[in-house]
Amino acid sequence: MHGLLKYGALVALVGASGAAYADSASTKGGLSIKSDDGRFEAKLGGRIHFDTYLAVDEDDITDRGEDLTSTTDFRRTRLTLEGKAYGWKYKFECDFTSSGKGCYREMWLGTTLGPANLRIGQAKPYRGMEELTSSNEILFMERPFATASGVYSGTQYAQGLFVDGNGANWTWGVAGYSLRSSGEPATEGVGAAARATFAPVATETTVFHIGLSASTDRPTDEGIEELEAGGRPYGRIAGGTNLAVTPDERTGLGVELAAKAGPFYGQAEFASVDFKNEAAGDESVDASYIQASWLLTGESKPYDPKKGVFKSPKPNGAIGAWELKARYDLMEGEDNPNDEISTWIVGANWYVNPNVRFMLEYLTGIVDQGTEVEASVVQLRSQFNL
């Protein structure tokens, strides 16, 4: 059976890396092949995130005419192909849950320019620690409001040039892009983003991380409606709540702090975003969160110094790794004090092995836009990634 998997990987990926050079295949950590001369590599991966939601308290939502129901959802179902050829790297990622919008997520080709890495195509702008953490590695089922799930809604992925580099304990990245992603409506306009991080303490068991980011997005009239501040305070159930819409320009600044000490981990970010609109007036929106976890089984979250993010722990024993977690998340309009969304989440993660994880969470949230609305949800994610 093991040999069959190897040859299956070889057949599946031979076209991507060149049949004449594909001399070995491996199934460790994914299906991959590599030529003996090292010039060609290809790896096939993917992820399945299956979510279950149980509405615990939906009276307030129902009274407002919205429907908060218990349901299930395939949050992500992706296939990923990445590798290199003749010194150029590539990545192709398709999400099959994005019907009607195109399946593309990351889609680029890249190379090195001296000490820097260059990518051309579609990727995430450099905006904060949580945004750049893989969905396979994030602590909670949904990202907080200081990301494209909130104040940067509409530009999780963008098409353009992405350049980054790193040292032993620092990273930097800059990007210039058009305001569109594959499969989405054509959004005319341009944007730019930059991020820098530094970890003055970075050992295997102890890390202290600081980071700064900045971005600006300037759509034309055709793309204005794509940029807004929105939120999903109840997972994928209650839909979005907009705090600012139709900007002529969106400019954001972000600060991030994170640390770990053995099994303890904590992370916080603050983002202040200004929305400029000549017709409707300007508005500023702030988003902040703090989250923490404790690995009961003694593991420690790995820190990736090349990207300046934390990753999921690898279980030490047969019972897997068990993690308790909590987060407070807030997004509010500075110019209108009645615009506010806040959530509390507590829960636990069970890392069965490096490829399988279960996430259980209790979320309670309040939306205040003149009228206060509150609801609570229990949610579960069953996750497989390769």
N, C-alpha and C positions, 0 to 999 in steps of 0.2 A: 504493500500500500504506500509506503514511504517513497519508494522508487517511482510509483505511478504519479504521485503528486509532483515530484521533481520534473518528470517529463511533461506533465500537464502544464506546469509553469513555463517550461521551455517552449512548448508549442504556442501558448497564449501570448508570449512576449517576444517571440523571435523576430516578428516584423518590426518591433520598436527598436531593437538593438543590433540588428544585422546578423543573418544566419551564419555568415562566414566566420564570425568572431564569437558566437555564443557557445562557449565551451564548458560552462558549468552552471548548475542550477541549485538553488537553495530554498528551503521552506522555513528557515529559522527567522521568526519575526515578520513573516510575510512571504509571498511568492516572488522570487527574484532570480535573475540570471545575470551573469557577468562574464565578459570575454577574458581570456587569459592575459591579453596585453593591457587590460584595464581601461581601454578606450571606450568601451560600450557597457552600459549598465541599464537595467530596467527592473522596476519593482511594481508589483500589482498589490494594491491595498483597498480598503473600504471601511465603511462603518454603517451600523444599524442602530438607530436610537428610537426605541418604541416607548411612547409615553402613555400613562394612564392617569386620568384626573377624576377626583371625587369631590364634588361640591359639598362642603360641610355647612356653610351658612351663606345662602344666596338671597335672603329676604330683601336686603337693601337694593341689590342689583335688579331683582324682579320688579320691585316697586317702581323703578325708573323705566321699566319697559324693556330692559335688556334680558337676554337669556343666558344664564350661567348654569350649564348642565354638566353632569358627569359624562365623560367621553374617553375615547382613546385616539391616538394620533401617531403616525410615523413621522417623527420630527425631522429625522435625517435618514436617507438611504443613499449612500454614496459609493462610487467606485473611483479609485485614484490610480493613475499610471504616472510614474516619475522615473527619471534616470538621467543618463548623459550619453552623448555621442560626439566624438572628435573635440572634446573639451567644452562642449556646450551642454548645459543642463536644461531639463524641461519638466513641466508638470501639467497634467491634464486631470481635472476633477469634475465629475458630473454627479449632481444630486437628483435622484429620480422622484423625489417628493415635490419638486418645483414645477409641476405640470402647468402649462400655460405661460410660464415665464422663461422657459429655457432652462437647461440643467446646469449650465456652467457655473463653477465657483472659481477656484484658482485655475488659471490657464495662462502659462507664460513659457518663454525660453530665456535662458540666462547664461552669463559667463562671468569671469573675473576680470577686473580692471585694476591691476596692481593689488593693493590690499583690500579693495572693495568688491562687492558682489553687485552685478547689474541684472535686473529682470525686466523684460519687455512683455507687456500683455496685461492680464487682469489679476489683481491681487488686492490685499487690504492696505489702505493707507496707514501710515505709522501714527496711530492714535491710542496710546495708553496700553497698560499691561494686560488688562482683562480682554480687550478687543483682540490683541495679538496672540492670546492663548488659544490653542486648538480647542474645538468643541469636545474633543475626546478627553481633554485635560481639565476643563473648567470645573470649579468646585460645586457649582449649582447647575440645575437644569437650564436656567436662562441667565444670560449676562445681565449685569445691573444697568441703571439708567445712564451712566457715564460712558456709554458705548453707542454703537449703531442701533442698539435696542432702545435707545432713549434720545439723548440730545443730538446724536449724529444720524438720526433715522434717514434712510434713503441712500446712504453711501457706504454700506458695509464693504462692497467691492467696487473698484474703479479700474479704468483702463488707462495705462500710461507707462511711465518709466519709474522704476523703484531701485534705489541704490542704498546699500547698507554695508556696514563693517563692524568689527568688534575686536577687542583685546581680551586679556585674561579676565578682567572684571568690569568692562565697559562696552557699550554698544552705541551705535548711531544709525540713523536712517532718514532719508529724504525721498520724497516722491512728488512728481508732477503728473497730473492725470486729467482726463476728460470726465465729466459727470455723467457717466453711464456705465452699466455693466451688462454683459451679454444676456440676451433674453428679456431685458427690461425695455420699456419704451425709450426711444432716443431722447436723452436729456442733454441738451446743449449747454455748454459752459465749461469752465475749467476749475481746477482746485490744486492745492499743494498742502503737504503735511510733512512734519519733521518730528523726530523723537530722539532723545539721548538718555542713557541710563548709566548708573555707576553703582557698583557694589563694593564699598570700602571693606566690608567683611564678607568673605566668600570661601567657606570651607565645606567639607562634606556634611557636617552636622549643623553649622551656623551660618546664616546669611543675613545681611542687611542691605536692602536695595532702595535706591531713590531714582526717580525719573521725571523728565519734563517732556511735554509734547505741545505742539501748536499746529493749527490747520486753518485754512480759509477756502471756502467754496463760493464761486460766483456764477450762478446759472444765468442763462438768458431767459427771456419770457417763456419760451417753450418748455423750460425745465424747472420753472419755479416751484410747481406743486410737488416736486420730488423731494425737496428739502424741508424737513420739519423736525420738531421735537415731539417724540411720541413715546408711549410706554406700554408694556404688557404686564401690568401689575399682578395679573392672575394667570401666569403661564401663557398658554395659547388659547385661553377660553374666552375672556371678556373682550378681546380685540384691542385696538389701540386707543389711546387717549392723547389728543394733541394739545400741547401747551403753546406752541407757536407754529404758524403756517405761512406759506407763500413769502419767503424772504427774497430780497434782491441780493443779499450777501449773508453768509454765515461764517463767523470767525470764532474759534475756540482755543482755549488754553487749558492744559491739564497738568496736574501734579500727582505723582504716585509714590507710595511708600509700601514696602513689604519686608517681612522678616520671617525667619524660621530659627528655632532652637530645638534640635532633636525632633520629637514628634509634634511639637507645636508649630503652627504656621498662622500668620496674619497678613492681611493685605487691605489697603485703603487707597481710594482715588478721589480727587475733586476735579470737576470740569466746569468751567464757566464759559458759556457760549452766547454770543451776541447775534441777534437776527435783525438785519436792517431791511426796512421796507418803506419806500418813499410814500406809498399810498396809504398804508395802514398804520405806519409808525413803527418805531423800533421796539424791540423787546429783548430782555436778557433772561436766560434760563441757567440755573445752577443745578448740578447733579453731583451727588457724593454717596459713597457707601463705605462700609467697613465690614470685613468678613474674617472669620477665623475658624480653625479646625484643630482637632487633637486626634492623633492616630493612636487608638487604644492598644494596638498590637505592636507598637514600638518602632514602626518604620518612620522614615523622614522623607518629605517631599523633595525630589531632585530639583536643582536650580539649573536652568539652561543659560550659560553665560553668553552664548552666541546670539540669543534672542532677547535676553533679559526677562524671562518668564519662568514660572514654576510649572512642573509637570506632575503627573500622577505617580504615587509611590508604587514600587514593585513589592508584592507580598513576600514576606519572609518565610511563612509557614504554610501548612496544608489548609488551615482554616481561612486563609486569605488575610487581607488587611482591612481593619474596621476603623472608620473615621466618624467622629461627631463634628457637627458644623453649625454655624449660625451666621446670619447676615442682616444688617439694617441698610436699607436703600432709600434714597430720597431724591426727588426732582421737584423743583419749585421755580415759579416765575418771579423774578425780582420786581418787575413793574406792576404785577398784579398778584397781591398776596393771597388771593383766593385760588390761584392755580397751584396745586400741590398734589403729588402722588408719593406715598410712602408705603413700604412693605417691610415686614419682619418675616424671616424664614429660619426655621430650625430643622435639622434632619440628620441623616446618617448616610454614609456611603460604604458599600461592601465591594472591595476589589477582590473578586474571586481568583483571578489570575491576571497576567498582564494584558489579556484581551477581553475580559468580561468584567463588567461593573454594574451594580444595581444602586440606584439613588432613590431615597425616600425622603420626602419633604412635607412640612406643614407650613403653608404660606397664608398670612393674613395681611390685607392691604386696605388702604383708605385713599380714595380719590376725592379731593375737595376742589370743586370749581363753582363756588357759590353754594352748592348743595353737597353735603358730605355723603359719600357712598362707601360702604364697607362690605367686604366679603372674605371668605376663607376657603382654602382648597387644600386637600391632601393629594400629592402627586408622586408618581413613581416612574422611574426610567429604567428600562432594561437595555443595556448597551453592549454591543459587540464591535470591536474595531480590530483591524488587521494591518 
